């Protein structure tokens, strides 16, 4: 597979957050499953996210057992698999999209390991800048963590809301780019309300890291994005974007613009660093 030339430095994520911080803005991190709803639409949908205001784009590698994901993303992954979308095709989609904003490869460990020893280098060559592995908690597999942490992509770590402060510090210490704070226990998906303790959880994480803190899981509406942006450095929206993707580029564009406007209207959050 031949890829086009692309910026591959893992520092690109840090650079984007530095630019946002200098402007007093918060990040919109948007997720899409590669190959959903049709592989031929994926690159256009990713470009629509960028044009409408996403600062970081997460591209999900379809997986047969996405245990951390709710029904919307699970269904998108299954449909992409039915279309034959693999790790290799995910990289092709990233390369085709040629985004200027940072790209995070969002994956479970199994497809990443199955892709071989050069999987991270190949992802960087395709245009990815970071990698997030949903099922690799700190300390679970030191060898794999070393492989990810020393590779060309920023290794974005997940933190659960119930994580003690000391472990939060260790997780963040072994990550790069930003820290992804899960807003609530359970799987991804649409929720009516934000957890009442979210601001305190963000504060605990901020107290132990200088990395930007981005909050995801259950954020689907502009008003929710605005509320989260008043606490954190970034807002992650996945299921709502995937649901819009089923309707096409226009629906994704409308949602992303609405989220962008809401985030920009949020009162200042305490910055990282």
C-alpha positions as protocol buffer text, in pm:
chain_id: "A"
residue {
  index: 1
  type: UNK
  ca { x: 0 y: 0 z: 0 }
}
residue {
  index: 2
  type: UNK
  ca { x: 146 y: 337 z: -100 }
}
residue {
  index: 3
  type: UNK
  ca { x: 58 y: 637 z: 113 }
}
residue {
  index: 4
  type: UNK
  ca { x: 78 y: 1003 z: 32 }
}
residue {
  index: 5
  type: UNK
  ca { x: 321 y: 1221 z: 223 }
}
residue {
  index: 6
  type: UNK
  ca { x: 175 y: 1340 z: 553 }
}
residue {
  index: 7
  type: UNK
  ca { x: 281 y: 1507 z: 875 }
}
residue {
  index: 8
  type: UNK
  ca { x: 343 y: 1218 z: 1113 }
}
residue {
  index: 9
  type: UNK
  ca { x: 498 y: 1369 z: 1426 }
}
residue {
  index: 10
  type: UNK
  ca { x: 320 y: 1279 z: 1748 }
}
residue {
  index: 11
  type: UNK
  ca { x: 393 y: 1636 z: 1859 }
}
residue {
  index: 12
  type: UNK
  ca { x: 117 y: 1755 z: 1625 }
}
residue {
  index: 13
  type: UNK
  ca { x: -146 y: 1686 z: 1891 }
}
residue {
  index: 14
  type: UNK
  ca { x: 42 y: 1883 z: 2156 }
}
residue {
  index: 15
  type: UNK
  ca { x: 92 y: 2163 z: 1905 }
}
residue {
  index: 16
  type: UNK
  ca { x: -282 y: 2180 z: 1835 }
}
residue {
  index: 17
  type: UNK
  ca { x: -367 y: 2204 z: 2203 }
}
residue {
  index: 18
  type: UNK
  ca { x: -102 y: 2473 z: 2250 }
}
residue {
  index: 19
  type: UNK
  ca { x: -258 y: 2674 z: 1968 }
}
residue {
  index: 20
  type: UNK
  ca { x: -603 y: 2641 z: 2123 }
}
residue {
  index: 21
  type: UNK
  ca { x: -476 y: 2736 z: 2468 }
}
residue {
  index: 22
  type: UNK
  ca { x: -308 y: 3046 z: 2325 }
}
residue {
  index: 23
  type: UNK
  ca { x: -641 y: 3146 z: 2172 }
}
residue {
  index: 24
  type: UNK
  ca { x: -837 y: 3071 z: 2489 }
}
residue {
  index: 25
  type: UNK
  ca { x: -1034 y: 2795 z: 2316 }
}
residue {
  index: 26
  type: UNK
  ca { x: -1126 y: 2435 z: 2392 }
}
residue {
  index: 27
  type: UNK
  ca { x: -1090 y: 2139 z: 2157 }
}
residue {
  index: 28
  type: UNK
  ca { x: -1363 y: 1951 z: 1978 }
}
residue {
  index: 29
  type: UNK
  ca { x: -1251 y: 1589 z: 1941 }
}
residue {
  index: 30
  type: UNK
  ca { x: -1481 y: 1401 z: 1703 }
}
residue {
  index: 31
  type: UNK
  ca { x: -1498 y: 1026 z: 1645 }
}
residue {
  index: 32
  type: UNK
  ca { x: -1602 y: 826 z: 1337 }
}
residue {
  index: 33
  type: UNK
  ca { x: -1577 y: 455 z: 1267 }
}
residue {
  index: 34
  type: UNK
  ca { x: -1371 y: 387 z: 954 }
}
residue {
  index: 35
  type: UNK
  ca { x: -1586 y: 255 z: 672 }
}
residue {
  index: 36
  type: UNK
  ca { x: -1921 y: 357 z: 820 }
}
residue {
  index: 37
  type: UNK
  ca { x: -2178 y: 380 z: 676 }
}
residue {
  index: 38
  type: UNK
  ca { x: -1996 y: 300 z: 350 }
}
residue {
  index: 39
  type: UNK
  ca { x: -1619 y: 283 z: 294 }
}
residue {
  index: 40
  type: UNK
  ca { x: -1645 y: 515 z: -6 }
}
residue {
  index: 41
  type: UNK
  ca { x: -1797 y: 788 z: 212 }
}
residue {
  index: 42
  type: UNK
  ca { x: -1543 y: 776 z: 494 }
}
residue {
  index: 43
  type: UNK
  ca { x: -1285 y: 1023 z: 366 }
}
residue {
  index: 44
  type: UNK
  ca { x: -1551 y: 1281 z: 281 }
}
residue {
  index: 45
  type: UNK
  ca { x: -1708 y: 1246 z: 625 }
}
residue {
  index: 46
  type: UNK
  ca { x: -1370 y: 1294 z: 793 }
}
residue {
  index: 47
  type: UNK
  ca { x: -1302 y: 1603 z: 584 }
}
residue {
  index: 48
  type: UNK
  ca { x: -1647 y: 1736 z: 679 }
}
residue {
  index: 49
  type: UNK
  ca { x: -1552 y: 1710 z: 1047 }
}
residue {
  index: 50
  type: UNK
  ca { x: -1239 y: 1913 z: 985 }
}
residue {
  index: 51
  type: UNK
  ca { x: -1414 y: 2180 z: 777 }
}
residue {
  index: 52
  type: UNK
  ca { x: -1692 y: 2219 z: 1036 }
}
residue {
  index: 53
  type: UNK
  ca { x: -1452 y: 2278 z: 1324 }
}
residue {
  index: 54
  type: UNK
  ca { x: -1316 y: 1957 z: 1475 }
}
residue {
  index: 55
  type: UNK
  ca { x: -967 y: 2008 z: 1623 }
}
residue {
  index: 56
  type: UNK
  ca { x: -879 y: 1640 z: 1655 }
}
residue {
  index: 57
  type: UNK
  ca { x: -1039 y: 1350 z: 1468 }
}
residue {
  index: 58
  type: UNK
  ca { x: -1051 y: 999 z: 1610 }
}
residue {
  index: 59
  type: UNK
  ca { x: -1080 y: 725 z: 1348 }
}
residue {
  index: 60
  type: UNK
  ca { x: -1211 y: 398 z: 1485 }
}
residue {
  index: 61
  type: UNK
  ca { x: -1076 y: 65 z: 1364 }
}
residue {
  index: 62
  type: UNK
  ca { x: -1375 y: -171 z: 1323 }
}
residue {
  index: 63
  type: UNK
  ca { x: -1362 y: -460 z: 1568 }
}
residue {
  index: 64
  type: UNK
  ca { x: -1586 y: -763 z: 1618 }
}
residue {
  index: 65
  type: UNK
  ca { x: -1612 y: -733 z: 1998 }
}
residue {
  index: 66
  type: UNK
  ca { x: -1616 y: -362 z: 2091 }
}
residue {
  index: 67
  type: UNK
  ca { x: -1699 y: -414 z: 2458 }
}
residue {
  index: 68
  type: UNK
  ca { x: -1641 y: -51 z: 2561 }
}
residue {
  index: 69
  type: UNK
  ca { x: -1883 y: 84 z: 2302 }
}
residue {
  index: 70
  type: UNK
  ca { x: -2258 y: 132 z: 2316 }
}
residue {
  index: 71
  type: UNK
  ca { x: -2511 y: 21 z: 2055 }
}
residue {
  index: 72
  type: UNK
  ca { x: -2454 y: 303 z: 1804 }
}
residue {
  index: 73
  type: UNK
  ca { x: -2079 y: 253 z: 1771 }
}
residue {
  index: 74
  type: UNK
  ca { x: -2112 y: -125 z: 1799 }
}
residue {
  index: 75
  type: UNK
  ca { x: -2354 y: -123 z: 1506 }
}
residue {
  index: 76
  type: UNK
  ca { x: -2125 y: 103 z: 1303 }
}
residue {
  index: 77
  type: UNK
  ca { x: -1832 y: -129 z: 1365 }
}
residue {
  index: 78
  type: UNK
  ca { x: -2035 y: -433 z: 1262 }
}
residue {
  index: 79
  type: UNK
  ca { x: -2151 y: -265 z: 943 }
}
residue {
  index: 80
  type: UNK
  ca { x: -1796 y: -162 z: 855 }
}
residue {
  index: 81
  type: UNK
  ca { x: -1678 y: -519 z: 911 }
}
residue {
  index: 82
  type: UNK
  ca { x: -1955 y: -643 z: 682 }
}
residue {
  index: 83
  type: UNK
  ca { x: -1808 y: -413 z: 417 }
}
residue {
  index: 84
  type: UNK
  ca { x: -1470 y: -579 z: 474 }
}
residue {
  index: 85
  type: UNK
  ca { x: -1303 y: -282 z: 642 }
}
residue {
  index: 86
  type: UNK
  ca { x: -980 y: -390 z: 812 }
}
residue {
  index: 87
  type: UNK
  ca { x: -693 y: -217 z: 988 }
}
residue {
  index: 88
  type: UNK
  ca { x: -527 y: -181 z: 649 }
}
residue {
  index: 89
  type: UNK
  ca { x: -831 y: -15 z: 494 }
}
residue {
  index: 90
  type: UNK
  ca { x: -862 y: 214 z: 795 }
}
residue {
  index: 91
  type: UNK
  ca { x: -513 y: 343 z: 719 }
}
residue {
  index: 92
  type: UNK
  ca { x: -608 y: 386 z: 354 }
}
residue {
  index: 93
  type: UNK
  ca { x: -908 y: 596 z: 457 }
}
residue {
  index: 94
  type: UNK
  ca { x: -689 y: 817 z: 680 }
}
residue {
  index: 95
  type: UNK
  ca { x: -442 y: 861 z: 395 }
}
residue {
  index: 96
  type: UNK
  ca { x: -720 y: 945 z: 148 }
}
residue {
  index: 97
  type: UNK
  ca { x: -872 y: 1206 z: 380 }
}
residue {
  index: 98
  type: UNK
  ca { x: -541 y: 1397 z: 411 }
}
residue {
  index: 99
  type: UNK
  ca { x: -657 y: 1594 z: 714 }
}
residue {
  index: 100
  type: UNK
  ca { x: -465 y: 1895 z: 843 }
}
residue {
  index: 101
  type: UNK
  ca { x: -593 y: 1845 z: 1198 }
}
residue {
  index: 102
  type: UNK
  ca { x: -438 y: 1572 z: 1415 }
}
residue {
  index: 103
  type: UNK
  ca { x: -573 y: 1220 z: 1371 }
}
residue {
  index: 104
  type: UNK
  ca { x: -593 y: 965 z: 1653 }
}
residue {
  index: 105
  type: UNK
  ca { x: -622 y: 598 z: 1563 }
}
residue {
  index: 106
  type: UNK
  ca { x: -890 y: 464 z: 1800 }
}
residue {
  index: 107
  type: UNK
  ca { x: -863 y: 88 z: 1837 }
}
residue {
  index: 108
  type: UNK
  ca { x: -883 y: -221 z: 2050 }
}
residue {
  index: 109
  type: UNK
  ca { x: -556 y: -404 z: 2110 }
}
residue {
  index: 110
  type: UNK
  ca { x: -634 y: -713 z: 1905 }
}
residue {
  index: 111
  type: UNK
  ca { x: -650 y: -557 z: 1555 }
}
residue {
  index: 112
  type: UNK
  ca { x: -345 y: -344 z: 1634 }
}
residue {
  index: 113
  type: UNK
  ca { x: -134 y: -645 z: 1735 }
}
residue {
  index: 114
  type: UNK
  ca { x: -266 y: -849 z: 1443 }
}
residue {
  index: 115
  type: UNK
  ca { x: -149 y: -575 z: 1205 }
}
residue {
  index: 116
  type: UNK
  ca { x: 213 y: -661 z: 1288 }
}
residue {
  index: 117
  type: UNK
  ca { x: 525 y: -509 z: 1438 }
}
residue {
  index: 118
  type: UNK
  ca { x: 519 y: -204 z: 1209 }
}
residue {
  index: 119
  type: UNK
  ca { x: 155 y: -119 z: 1267 }
}
residue {
  index: 120
  type: UNK
  ca { x: 233 y: 207 z: 1446 }
}
residue {
  index: 121
  type: UNK
  ca { x: 487 y: 319 z: 1186 }
}
residue {
  index: 122
  type: UNK
  ca { x: 245 y: 240 z: 906 }
}
residue {
  index: 123
  type: UNK
  ca { x: -29 y: 435 z: 1081 }
}
residue {
  index: 124
  type: UNK
  ca { x: 204 y: 734 z: 1112 }
}
residue {
  index: 125
  type: UNK
  ca { x: 293 y: 707 z: 744 }
}
residue {
  index: 126
  type: UNK
  ca { x: -79 y: 712 z: 662 }
}
residue {
  index: 127
  type: UNK
  ca { x: -128 y: 1039 z: 851 }
}
residue {
  index: 128
  type: UNK
  ca { x: -213 y: 939 z: 1209 }
}
residue {
  index: 129
  type: UNK
  ca { x: -57 y: 1131 z: 1497 }
}
residue {
  index: 130
  type: UNK
  ca { x: -186 y: 943 z: 1799 }
}
residue {
  index: 131
  type: UNK
  ca { x: -320 y: 607 z: 1909 }
}
residue {
  index: 132
  type: UNK
  ca { x: -577 y: 524 z: 2175 }
}
residue {
  index: 133
  type: UNK
  ca { x: -622 y: 163 z: 2281 }
}
residue {
  index: 134
  type: UNK
  ca { x: -948 y: 110 z: 2467 }
}
residue {
  index: 135
  type: UNK
  ca { x: -867 y: -222 z: 2635 }
}
residue {
  index: 136
  type: UNK
  ca { x: -510 y: -177 z: 2761 }
}
residue {
  index: 137
  type: UNK
  ca { x: -519 y: -38 z: 3116 }
}
residue {
  index: 138
  type: UNK
  ca { x: -197 y: 73 z: 3281 }
}
residue {
  index: 139
  type: UNK
  ca { x: 6 y: -226 z: 3399 }
}
residue {
  index: 140
  type: UNK
  ca { x: -191 y: -487 z: 3206 }
}
residue {
  index: 141
  type: UNK
  ca { x: 83 y: -564 z: 2952 }
}
residue {
  index: 142
  type: UNK
  ca { x: 414 y: -386 z: 3009 }
}
residue {
  index: 143
  type: UNK
  ca { x: 562 y: -505 z: 2679 }
}
residue {
  index: 144
  type: UNK
  ca { x: 272 y: -373 z: 2471 }
}
residue {
  index: 145
  type: UNK
  ca { x: 268 y: -49 z: 2666 }
}
residue {
  index: 146
  type: UNK
  ca { x: 638 y: 0 z: 2598 }
}
residue {
  index: 147
  type: UNK
  ca { x: 578 y: -66 z: 2228 }
}
residue {
  index: 148
  type: UNK
  ca { x: 301 y: 192 z: 2216 }
}
residue {
  index: 149
  type: UNK
  ca { x: 475 y: 446 z: 2438 }
}
residue {
  index: 150
  type: UNK
  ca { x: 800 y: 442 z: 2242 }
}
residue {
  index: 151
  type: UNK
  ca { x: 641 y: 447 z: 1897 }
}
residue {
  index: 152
  type: UNK
  ca { x: 587 y: 734 z: 1651 }
}
residue {
  index: 153
  type: UNK
  ca { x: 230 y: 804 z: 1766 }
}
residue {
  index: 154
  type: UNK
  ca { x: 125 y: 988 z: 2081 }
}
residue {
  index: 155
  type: UNK
  ca { x: -10 y: 721 z: 2317 }
}
residue {
  index: 156
  type: UNK
  ca { x: -336 y: 868 z: 2449 }
}
residue {
  index: 157
  type: UNK
  ca { x: -442 y: 710 z: 2778 }
}
residue {
  index: 158
  type: UNK
  ca { x: -791 y: 659 z: 2919 }
}
residue {
  index: 159
  type: UNK
  ca { x: -884 y: 746 z: 3278 }
}
residue {
  index: 160
  type: UNK
  ca { x: -1204 y: 620 z: 3443 }
}
residue {
  index: 161
  type: UNK
  ca { x: -1403 y: 848 z: 3675 }
}
residue {
  index: 162
  type: UNK
  ca { x: -1348 y: 612 z: 3969 }
}
residue {
  index: 163
  type: UNK
  ca { x: -969 y: 609 z: 3932 }
}
residue {
  index: 164
  type: UNK
  ca { x: -787 y: 716 z: 4251 }
}
residue {
  index: 165
  type: UNK
  ca { x: -576 y: 1032 z: 4224 }
}
residue {
  index: 166
  type: UNK
  ca { x: -246 y: 843 z: 4258 }
}
residue {
  index: 167
  type: UNK
  ca { x: -331 y: 609 z: 3972 }
}
residue {
  index: 168
  type: UNK
  ca { x: -452 y: 901 z: 3762 }
}
residue {
  index: 169
  type: UNK
  ca { x: -105 y: 1048 z: 3797 }
}
residue {
  index: 170
  type: UNK
  ca { x: 63 y: 725 z: 3687 }
}
residue {
  index: 171
  type: UNK
  ca { x: -167 y: 684 z: 3387 }
}
residue {
  index: 172
  type: UNK
  ca { x: -109 y: 1041 z: 3271 }
}
residue {
  index: 173
  type: UNK
  ca { x: 265 y: 1004 z: 3322 }
}
residue {
  index: 174
  type: UNK
  ca { x: 267 y: 720 z: 3070 }
}
residue {
  index: 175
  type: UNK
  ca { x: 61 y: 906 z: 2810 }
}
residue {
  index: 176
  type: UNK
  ca { x: 116 y: 1175 z: 2549 }
}
residue {
  index: 177
  type: UNK
  ca { x: -98 y: 1421 z: 2353 }
}
residue {
  index: 178
  type: UNK
  ca { x: -391 y: 1445 z: 2594 }
}
residue {
  index: 179
  type: UNK
  ca { x: -568 y: 1239 z: 2859 }
}
residue {
  index: 180
  type: UNK
  ca { x: -911 y: 1101 z: 2772 }
}
residue {
  index: 181
  type: UNK
  ca { x: -1131 y: 1115 z: 3080 }
}
residue {
  index: 182
  type: UNK
  ca { x: -1432 y: 884 z: 3066 }
}
residue {
  index: 183
  type: UNK
  ca { x: -1722 y: 1086 z: 3202 }
}
residue {
  index: 184
  type: UNK
  ca { x: -1910 y: 790 z: 3347 }
}
residue {
  index: 185
  type: UNK
  ca { x: -1883 y: 416 z: 3399 }
}
residue {
  index: 186
  type: UNK
  ca { x: -2032 y: 193 z: 3131 }
}
residue {
  index: 187
  type: UNK
  ca { x: -2015 y: 206 z: 2754 }
}
residue {
  index: 188
  type: UNK
  ca { x: -2024 y: 488 z: 2502 }
}
residue {
  index: 189
  type: UNK
  ca { x: -2359 y: 626 z: 2390 }
}
residue {
  index: 190
  type: UNK
  ca { x: -2608 y: 908 z: 2415 }
}
residue {
  index: 191
  type: UNK
  ca { x: -2706 y: 1031 z: 2762 }
}
residue {
  index: 192
  type: UNK
  ca { x: -2961 y: 1285 z: 2882 }
}
residue {
  index: 193
  type: UNK
  ca { x: -2753 y: 1428 z: 3166 }
}
residue {
  index: 194
  type: UNK
  ca { x: -2389 y: 1477 z: 3256 }
}
residue {
  index: 195
  type: UNK
  ca { x: -2268 y: 1316 z: 3580 }
}
residue {
  index: 196
  type: UNK
  ca { x: -2306 y: 1566 z: 3867 }
}
residue {
  index: 197
  type: UNK
  ca { x: -1957 y: 1484 z: 3996 }
}
residue {
  index: 198
  type: UNK
  ca { x: -1785 y: 1546 z: 3661 }
}
residue {
  index: 199
  type: UNK
  ca { x: -1634 y: 1883 z: 3753 }
}
residue {
  index: 200
  type: UNK
  ca { x: -1475 y: 1731 z: 4065 }
}
residue {
  index: 201
  type: UNK
  ca { x: -1338 y: 1440 z: 3860 }
}
residue {
  index: 202
  type: UNK
  ca { x: -1185 y: 1677 z: 3605 }
}
residue {
  index: 203
  type: UNK
  ca { x: -1033 y: 1876 z: 3891 }
}
residue {
  index: 204
  type: UNK
  ca { x: -872 y: 1565 z: 4041 }
}
residue {
  index: 205
  type: UNK
  ca { x: -718 y: 1472 z: 3708 }
}
residue {
  index: 206
  type: UNK
  ca { x: -598 y: 1828 z: 3643 }
}
residue {
  index: 207
  type: UNK
  ca { x: -421 y: 1828 z: 3978 }
}
residue {
  index: 208
  type: UNK
  ca { x: -188 y: 1544 z: 3874 }
}
residue {
  index: 209
  type: UNK
  ca { x: -105 y: 1617 z: 3508 }
}
residue {
  index: 210
  type: UNK
  ca { x: -9 y: 1899 z: 3276 }
}
residue {
  index: 211
  type: UNK
  ca { x: -151 y: 1716 z: 2974 }
}
residue {
  index: 212
  type: UNK
  ca { x: -477 y: 1853 z: 2830 }
}
residue {
  index: 213
  type: UNK
  ca { x: -784 y: 1681 z: 2971 }
}
residue {
  index: 214
  type: UNK
  ca { x: -1054 y: 1579 z: 2722 }
}
residue {
  index: 215
  type: UNK
  ca { x: -1386 y: 1436 z: 2840 }
}
residue {
  index: 216
  type: UNK
  ca { x: -1591 y: 1182 z: 2646 }
}
residue {
  index: 217
  type: UNK
  ca { x: -1867 y: 918 z: 2679 }
}
residue {
  index: 218
  type: UNK
  ca { x: -2228 y: 1034 z: 2677 }
}
residue {
  index: 219
  type: UNK
  ca { x: -2176 y: 1383 z: 2530 }
}
residue {
  index: 220
  type: UNK
  ca { x: -2410 y: 1424 z: 2236 }
}
residue {
  index: 221
  type: UNK
  ca { x: -2577 y: 1767 z: 2242 }
}
residue {
  index: 222
  type: UNK
  ca { x: -2438 y: 2120 z: 2207 }
}
residue {
  index: 223
  type: UNK
  ca { x: -2555 y: 2216 z: 2557 }
}
residue {
  index: 224
  type: UNK
  ca { x: -2366 y: 1921 z: 2703 }
}
residue {
  index: 225
  type: UNK
  ca { x: -2057 y: 2010 z: 2501 }
}
residue {
  index: 226
  type: UNK
  ca { x: -2074 y: 2366 z: 2630 }
}
residue {
  index: 227
  type: UNK
  ca { x: -2096 y: 2246 z: 2991 }
}
residue {
  index: 228
  type: UNK
  ca { x: -1801 y: 2011 z: 2953 }
}
residue {
  index: 229
  type: UNK
  ca { x: -1594 y: 2278 z: 2776 }
}
residue {
  index: 230
  type: UNK
  ca { x: -1634 y: 2498 z: 3084 }
}
residue {
  index: 231
  type: UNK
  ca { x: -1447 y: 2232 z: 3285 }
}
residue {
  index: 232
  type: UNK
  ca { x: -1200 y: 2066 z: 3049 }
}
residue {
  index: 233
  type: UNK
  ca { x: -957 y: 2133 z: 2764 }
}
residue {
  index: 234
  type: UNK
  ca { x: -1153 y: 1929 z: 2515 }
}
residue {
  index: 235
  type: UNK
  ca { x: -1485 y: 1761 z: 2446 }
}
residue {
  index: 236
  type: UNK
  ca { x: -1505 y: 1418 z: 2279 }
}
residue {
  index: 237
  type: UNK
  ca { x: -1818 y: 1335 z: 2081 }
}
residue {
  index: 238
  type: UNK
  ca { x: -1856 y: 992 z: 1923 }
}
residue {
  index: 239
  type: UNK
  ca { x: -2198 y: 826 z: 1913 }
}
residue {
  index: 240
  type: UNK
  ca { x: -2381 y: 1142 z: 1805 }
}
residue {
  index: 241
  type: UNK
  ca { x: -2135 y: 1194 z: 1518 }
}
residue {
  index: 242
  type: UNK
  ca { x: -2165 y: 832 z: 1410 }
}
residue {
  index: 243
  type: UNK
  ca { x: -2544 y: 860 z: 1416 }
}
residue {
  index: 244
  type: UNK
  ca { x: -2524 y: 1173 z: 1198 }
}
residue {
  index: 245
  type: UNK
  ca { x: -2285 y: 997 z: 961 }
}
residue {
  index: 246
  type: UNK
  ca { x: -2563 y: 756 z: 869 }
}
residue {
  index: 247
  type: UNK
  ca { x: -2745 y: 1055 z: 718 }
}
residue {
  index: 248
  type: UNK
  ca { x: -2443 y: 1185 z: 528 }
}
residue {
  index: 249
  type: UNK
  ca { x: -2201 y: 1476 z: 507 }
}
residue {
  index: 250
  type: UNK
  ca { x: -2461 y: 1749 z: 559 }
}
residue {
  index: 251
  type: UNK
  ca { x: -2583 y: 1600 z: 886 }
}
residue {
  index: 252
  type: UNK
  ca { x: -2227 y: 1560 z: 1016 }
}
residue {
  index: 253
  type: UNK
  ca { x: -2150 y: 1917 z: 916 }
}
residue {
  index: 254
  type: UNK
  ca { x: -2457 y: 2057 z: 1093 }
}
residue {
  index: 255
  type: UNK
  ca { x: -2386 y: 1868 z: 1415 }
}
residue {
  index: 256
  type: UNK
  ca { x: -2017 y: 1955 z: 1418 }
}
residue {
  index: 257
  type: UNK
  ca { x: -2084 y: 2324 z: 1361 }
}
residue {
  index: 258
  type: UNK
  ca { x: -2340 y: 2327 z: 1642 }
}
residue {
  index: 259
  type: UNK
  ca { x: -2096 y: 2156 z: 1878 }
}
residue {
  index: 260
  type: UNK
  ca { x: -1818 y: 2393 z: 1774 }
}
residue {
  index: 261
  type: UNK
  ca { x: -2032 y: 2700 z: 1841 }
}
residue {
  index: 262
  type: UNK
  ca { x: -2140 y: 2568 z: 2181 }
}
residue {
  index: 263
  type: UNK
  ca { x: -1783 y: 2491 z: 2287 }
}
residue {
  index: 264
  type: UNK
  ca { x: -1665 y: 2835 z: 2176 }
}
residue {
  index: 265
  type: UNK
  ca { x: -1947 y: 2993 z: 2380 }
}
residue {
  index: 266
  type: UNK
  ca { x: -1845 y: 2815 z: 2702 }
}
residue {
  index: 267
  type: UNK
  ca { x: -1696 y: 3016 z: 2988 }
}
residue {
  index: 268
  type: UNK
  ca { x: -1321 y: 2970 z: 3036 }
}
residue {
  index: 269
  type: UNK
  ca { x: -1196 y: 2644 z: 3181 }
}
residue {
  index: 270
  type: UNK
  ca { x: -882 y: 2608 z: 3386 }
}
residue {
  index: 271
  type: UNK
  ca { x: -606 y: 2538 z: 3135 }
}
residue {
  index: 272
  type: UNK
  ca { x: -364 y: 2251 z: 3148 }
}
residue {
  index: 273
  type: UNK
  ca { x: -15 y: 2327 z: 3260 }
}
